[in-house]
Amino acid sequence: MNSNKRHKKVGLSGNGDCRVVFCPDCGTLEINLGTSTIRTNSESLHILSSVLNHAKVRLAQMQDSSSANGSHPMRLGRVH
């Protein structure tokens, strides 16, 4: 978003420290996660939503698999 112009922000969704706002004038979306903000467009939001949904399904499958095998629940730690 251009910081020289005042933007109208419309809240699209939110829960706790997570929310999404939209500027209809310039088409920019802001995704707020706690103190972090990601500015993007609607196409990227759809891609992010798809990726997060896929990760959610995969995580549930992995957790179901580990509990069905009698192993301890999967612990998520550092990835890198």
Secondary structure, DSSP 8 states (H G I E B T S, - for coil): --TTS----EEEEEETTEEEEEETTTTEEEEEETTEEEEE-HHHHHHHHHHHHHHHHHHHHHHHHHHHTT----------
